Structures are given as C-alpha cells and as structure tokens.
Amino acid sequence: DAPDMKVVSIDSLLPSDGAKWEKLGEPFVVQIPAWPPLTRPQFELASQRWPTSFHEDKQVTVALKGELFGPQQKAMMHMYMTAALTAAKAAKDLGMEAVGAVVVDPEKEQIIAVGHDCRGNHPL
C-alpha cells in the first residue's frame, strides 16, 4: 500500500503560466515496482502496473529454477556445509558462538581449512 498521501490538484503541481492543463485530469497515486524485474513472471506482473523494460538474465533464471548447479556440485556443497556446521557445533559445545567456516580450493574441490568462533579465548 502507498503511504498516506495528501490530496493534490493538478493546479498545485504545474506552473500557472497561462497554459491550459484542465484536459490532463486530476493526479492519482499508483503502485510501481521498487526494483527492476529479474525474471519473466516479475516482468509480467510489473508491466501490469507500470511501463517496464526487461532484459532477462539467463543465469538468474537458471538459478531460480534450481538448475545452476549439477547433482555432483550440489553434493560437494552439501559436504562443505556439513563440515561448517560440524565446526559450529564444536564451538557451541565449547561455550562459544555456534559459528563455523570452511575454506575450499575451488580447482581441487578440497577443503583446505575449517574453523570456528574463538572470540571467547581472546582477551580483547
């Protein structure tokens, strides 16, 4: 919903320089999209309310369909996230914040470092 807007007339918005504005009609509030559309369905919805241009980003469309990564890549990501969650649990078990991190070599697809929150051990 639009925020409360005071009612304005066409005369209060346009200069009074003798031009004839009466055929424009009174101003009114319309909803417009806050951001440009990223997908075709967003474009179709937005263009019902406001003239909108659209240049589809194929990578965004593929990502939203869940097709950006293949099954093997998804399995590797799951393994990396599991390692990060295991590190976070270890931190929690030690009384620290449950924060874990994993660093992966993307070329070798290998975990090269795992860490967790250690702020509780630091004097600062």
Secondary structure, DSSP 8 states (H G I E B T S, - for coil): ---------HHHHS--SS---GGG---------SS---SHHHHHHHTTTS-------HHHHHHHTT-SS-HHHHHHHHHHHHHHHHHHHHHHHTTS---EEEEEETTTTEEEEEEE--GGGS--
